[in-house]
Amino acid sequence: MRVAVIGTGYVGLVTGVVLADLGNDVICVDIDPHKVAMLKQGKSPIYEPGIEEMLVRGLRSNHLSISDSVAEATKASDIVFIAVGTPQSPDGAPDMKYVIAAATEIGRAVDHYVIVVNKSTVPVGSGTLVAETIAGQGVSADLFDIVSNPEFLREGSAIRDTLQPDRIVIGASNPIAAQRVSDLYATIDAPKIITDVNSAELIKYGSNSFLAMKISFINAISRICEACEADVSKVAEGMGADKRIGRPFLNAGLGWGGSCFPKDVAGMINIAAKFGYDFKLLKEVVAINDDQTLHFVDRIRRRLGGLKGKRIALMGLAFKPDTDDIRDAKSLVMIREILNEGGSVVAYDPIAAENVRQVFPDIEYANNTQELASGADALVLVTEWNEFRQIDLARLSRLLKQPLLFDGRRIYAKKVAEEAGFEYCCVGG
Ligand code: UDX
């Protein structure tokens, strides 16, 4: 099939390269000339395992091409995906300006029947908004259909999540259009949930909000565990063994961040309010999440007798491992808190340090964990990169001014850390 994908962010680029890899003829479009130039050379603007290999393979096989023209891509395609950003507005609602701009350009270019697929995370009613925008360019209703096909990929495992999804959600009012989009994924072995556009849009927000709620729930339990000396990992294991609950996304830690959960939970609260429902449960999910990091900083503060004049070493800065993404990363909150109180920060991350440097140019950046630990008052594990799991704790403990280890993601066993000479403190313990 001939496919255009507008927007080469996480969702758009992964969708584009995967659909090309499945044998479709795909044109990936972006308005950013720098990104277009990079992509044409087979370089990915985002860090994602496996993406560059697939990009190069697509370009070499001619199944994939890169363009800066929505019009050309629309004219050359049967299916046009809108995968542009929907950043959060000040009131929590997703900002639809890029979606509307893409739909307007598609509308101007349509010269044959096309299926326009919303892949961006968009609020309920966006299908209608996109349809009205295209129709507003004088396109007659029989020349296009709108389909919602939300994306559930995670950063760091985006290719695998796209090729092996738990489900594929397709919302459309025209069953023929739904079938055409479903056919794109024919070789992917996953249940296809075919529904109306509004339900598909709500599935995306409902799923991400529920997952965020699951994490906040176990983080709330972790607070009780700290008070009664229970083991939150065992509680999660015991709860998760119930198939109705499930073990994934019950890892207590510093809270959820990233580009999706914070934005989508805020979006869900906003959408609910627009439809007359006060989603108090989700507001509390956000409050628990915000409190989780601050509470951990408070434990460090109390143990050190204040943060003023203390040198705190942060291990990991990305919002989660295997990405350089620092959007809503808990490291940023911690750095701000420590600096505000007159402490100093030294930080290390395998790949996200440069991004943090843009926000905090004046903190110290270490080149490795030994440099990081040297002379620090406390070592704080913020992001659970695999390389930190294998670390020689005994060697590190000797480098610190005081051998204090605060484990924000519970990756070390207390006994092992203590045997290595550390005084160990973790979330939920
Ligand atoms: C998420 C959704 O998982 C994905 O389906 C959607 O398409 C985009 O948003 P992503 O933001 O890439 O994906 O990361 P994810 O792996 O879901 O983690 C989100 C946050 O939750 C991270 O900050 C992570 O550290 C935190 N998390 C996750 C926990 O604290 N505990 C857990 O058990 C799982």
Residues whose N, C-alpha, C, O or C-beta is under 5 A from the ligand:
A	BS01	UDX	E151 F152 L153 R154 E155 I215 F249 L250 N251 G253 G255 W256 G257 G258 S259 C260 F261 F319 K320
